[in-house]
Structure formats: C-alpha cells, structure tokens
Amino acid sequence: MTRTITRLSVHAIDPERLAAIRTARTDGHGNPFRPFPATGDGEPLRCCLRYAAAGEAIALISFAPFTHVSPWTEVGPVYVHGDRCGGFDPAGGLPPELRRGPVLLRTYHADDSMNYEHNTLITDDRDLEATIEQLLTRPDVATVHVRTARPQCFLYAVTRGTSGSRSHL
C-alpha cells in the first residue's frame, strides 16, 4: 500500500536542547561551547537550517540526534548559532539552503532503528523533496535523516505530516 504525503515536517535541533548547551557552556560530550565568527564558506547551521553568514557568531558542538539509549545514537559535529536564533518552522517545507544534494538520506523505522534497505545516497545537486516524499510513503520508513554526503554529519530530520519536534531531536 502506498501512502500519500500531505506535507513534510522538518526537524532542526530542538531550541530547548540548544538552550541547555548554551547555559551549561558544554555540549554534554565534554566539549566547551565556544562561539566564534563564521567564515561564511558553507557552515550549515542546524538550529535554523541555513548557511552561516560571514562574521555570525557560531559554535561547533558534538550532537546526537537521538536522546534515548540506542545502538543508532551517533555523536557528530554540527554548527549552531552562538546565541538563540529564530529556529526553523517544522511545517515550512524543506529548508531552501539545505534542500539539495549531494547528501545521504538515512531512513529509520518507527522504533528509531535504522532501515538500511532504504538508505539513499544522492550524488548530484538535485532537489531532495521528491525522494524524501517517496521514502516516507513506505510503511517501514518513519523518519529520514538528511546528512552531508562525505562526512555524513547530521543536517536535519524529516517526518511525514506531523508537526513539532520528535523525541530524538
């Protein structure tokens, strides 16, 4: 059975998780939270899902998309604003600056275990929306993580037609 997607819900890093990191001045993985000026040469911000402008205060932190114990809980580097920003509207569709390949689309079941069968490498600069929508029509795919192609760093998650943040972001 094929499902129809009425809209995609895009999930940036939860602002409350970032607020806790900024307050603690550590990312929770032993790394200090130290903002620095962005170069503007392509630092993708996971708080508002756009590229940093030169001179903006950003920080590089370690981040795990899942907050619960799981074999799929990976920790990797991500850029975020040094101070709280406006975030990203989960119902706003794919982020304009981060909606094209090359990327790796990692698929997950409803229990957050990785669905290896449907992981998809996009090697060109095509728009991701049709591919993500197609993946999310599969009954065994609940979430798609969009990751950079080479280092496979987490960019954002996409779910089908629900709003709000998922427990793992």
N, C-alpha and C positions, 0 to 999 in steps of 0.2 A: 504494500500500500504506500503510495506517495502522498506526503503531506504538502500542503500549500503554506508558504511562509507569508504572513500578513505584514510583518516588519521584523527587522533585526534589532536586537538590543545589544549595544556595545558597552563594554565594561572597562573603564580605566581603573587605575588603582584607587581604592576607597579613600576619600579625603580624610576620614577619621583614622585610618591606619597611618596615613602620612602625618597627620597632626601628632600622633603619639611618637612617631620617629623624630619629628622636629622638636618636640618638647623634651624627649629623652636625650637628644643630641647624639643618638646612636641608631643604627638601622636594625638593631636586635640581633645581628650576626657578628658583633664585635667591631664593626667599622664606625668611626666617628662620622657624624653628619656635618660636613664642611662645605657650605656653598662656595662657589667660585664663578667667575664670569664665563658665560658660554662663548665658544668661538664662533658660533653661527654656521659651522661647517657640517651640520647634519646630526645634532644631538636630539634624538626623538624623546620628547617628554611624555612619560606615562601617566601624568596627572591630568593633563588637558588634551593629550593626543595630537600634538603638533610638534613641529621642529622649533627648537630654541632660536631666538634671535641673538645676534652677537651682543655681548655685554649683559644679557639677562643673568640674574643670579640663579644658578642651578646646582644640583648636587648629584653625585654618583653614589648610589646605595646598592646594597645587596637586597634582593627581593624574591620572595617565593609566592607565586600566585595562589597556592593552596594554603589555608591556615590550619588545616587539620593534619593529623598524622596519616601519611600515605607514602607508599613507595614512589609515587609520582610527584612528591614535593621536592622540586628542584629550586635551588637558590642561584640567582644570577644577577649580573649588573644591570641597573636601569637608571636613567636620568629622570629627575623630578625637579620642579621649581624649588628654590631655596625657601620661599615663603608660600603660604597658601595661595592658590590661584582660583580662577572661576570653574575649574574642572571641565568635565565633558558631559553633555546631556546623553544618557544612555539610549534615548529614543530618537536621537538626531541622525541616525544612519551611520555609515562608516565615516571615520574622520577624513576630511578632504586631503590632508597632507600625508596620511598614512594608509591610504586605501589601494595602493598599487604594489605590485611585486617589484623585485623578487622577494619572496617570503616563503616560510614554511608554515603550512596550516596544520596544526596538531589537533586531532579530534579526540574527544573524551566521551565516555558513556555517562549515564545519569549518576552513577556512583563515583564519578571523577576518576575512574581508571582509564588509562589511555586506550584508545581504539586504534590500534596500529593499522588495521585494514584500510582506513580511510585517510590516514595522514597524507598530505598532498604538498609537493614542492612546486611552487610557481617560480619558474626561472626567468621569465620575462617581466616587462613592466605593465602587464595587463591589470585592469580594474578587478578587484577581488570579489565584488558583491555577488556576481552570478555563481561563482564557485562556492563561496560560503553559503549562499542560499541553498544550492544543490546539496551540499554536505549536510546541512541542518534539516533537509527533508527526509533524511534517512532515520528510521526509527531507533537505530542504535547509536546515534550521534546527538548528544545533548548540548555540548559546548565545543567551540572551535577557538583554540588559542592561535593568534597571529603572532609569528615570531620572525625575527630577522633571518635571512637565508643562510648566511655564513656562520656567524657565532650562535645563532638560534636563541637570541635573547628575547624574552617576553616583551611584546608590544601592548596587546590588549586581548580581551576575550569577547566572543560573540555568542549570544544565545538566541533562541527563537522567540519572538513575540512577547517577551516578558520585560518588565522594567524594574529598575532598582538594581542593587548590587548583589552578586552571588556571594555565597559564604566564603569562597576561596579567593576573593579579590580584596 
